[in-house]
Amino acid sequence: MSKSSNISKDRWNAAHYSQIKVSVKPDVAANFKAACAAKGVSMAAALSDFMLSYADPASISKHKSDTNPYATRRKRRDILAGINTQISHLIAAEESYRDSVPENLNGSKWYEASEQSASLLQDALDILLDVYS
């Protein structure tokens, strides 16, 4: 990112956000950071939601989109990386299954279903990668 773009972003953040410094014990901070990571929520979003619900419970629904795990293209790409891994594992499992099928069963319905599954999974993966690349 260029220096001018960082300056612009800093100026925008200063105009639209306030910073609050919080001092907590290291174990509390580590537990909070781990819990936010596990839920896929930024620490700022979790604290903002808490502050909104604490000060005005009715206002929290207005700001829920900030904690949407799919809110940004970057977050969707990160999620896609996990999906890519899982689909790749499924494709490998199907290929492994087909490799282990005895030769006399190569034309069986299970063999063909496995072959078709791997092909469809690969097509789905290719489409996802095209959209989010």
N, C-alpha and C positions, 0 to 999 in steps of 0.2 A: 504494500500500500504506500502511496506517495505521501510525502510530508504535508503537502497542501490538503490532501484528503483527510489526513489525521487532524489537522488544524480545524477543518470544517466540521468534522464529526465531533471534536471536543467542544467547539463553539455551540453546535446544536444541542449536545448533551447538557451543557451548562445552562442553556436557556430552557430546557424542558425537564430536567431532572434535578433532584436534590440528593446530596450524599449524606448518609448518616453513619457515623463510626460507632461500632459496637465492640466492646472488649469482653471476651469470654474465655473460659479455661480452654486449654488446647484440646482436651478430650471432647468437650462439648462441640467445639468447632469441627473437629475431625468427624464426629458422629453426624453432625448436620450436613457436612459436605458429602459424606458417603450416602446419606439418605436421599439427598437431592440428586446425586448421580444415579442412584438406583431407580429413582422415579423419572429420570430424564428431564428434570426441571432445574433451571438455574437457581443458584442461591438467592439472587436478587428477586427473582419471580416469587420464590417461596416466602421470602421475608415481606415482599410487597403484599402478597395475598393475606399473610397473617396480619399485617398492619391494617389493611382494609377491613378485614373481618373483625378485628379488635375494636377499631374506631367506629365502624358503621357496617354491620353485617349485611345490610341491604345493598351496599355498593359493590360487594365482591363479584356479583354476577356480571357486572359491566366490564370487568377486567379479566375474565376467565380466558379470553383468547390469548393473553400473554403467556399462559402456561400450556398452550396447545403444543403437544410434542411434534406436530406436523406444520407448525405455523410458518416456518421459513424453508426455502428451497434447500438450504444447507442441512437443516435437521432432517428433511426428507431424504437427502442423499446419504446421510449417516445411517438412517434406518435401512435404506436400500442396501448398504454395504453388508448389514447383517442378513438381510433377505437373500442377497447374492450368495453368501456363504452357505446358508441353509439349502437353497436350491441346488447349488453345486454339489453339496453332500448327497442330496437325493439323487441327482443324476449319476454320481459315482456309485451309489448303492445299487441303482438299477443296472448299471453296466457290470458291476461285480456279480450281481445275481445272474445276468445273462451269460457271463463268462463261466459261471459254475454249473450251468444247465448241461446235462449230458447231451451229446450230439444227436441221439435219437429223439430228443424232445425239442429240438430247435424250432420246429414249426408249431409247437403247442400254443394254445390260446394264452397261457400264462407268459410264455416267452414273447409272443407278439404284443401282449398288453404291456409288458415291461419295456419293450422297444418303443412302443407308441408313447408311453409315459415319459420316457427319457427325452424323446423328440419334442413333445409338447412342453415339458419343463424348460428345455433349452430355448424353444421359441419364446416362451414367457419371459425368460431371463434376458434374451436379446432385446425384446421390446422394452422392458424396464430400463435396461442400460442405455438404449437409444434415447429414451425420453429424459433421463436424468444425467446424461453425459454432457 
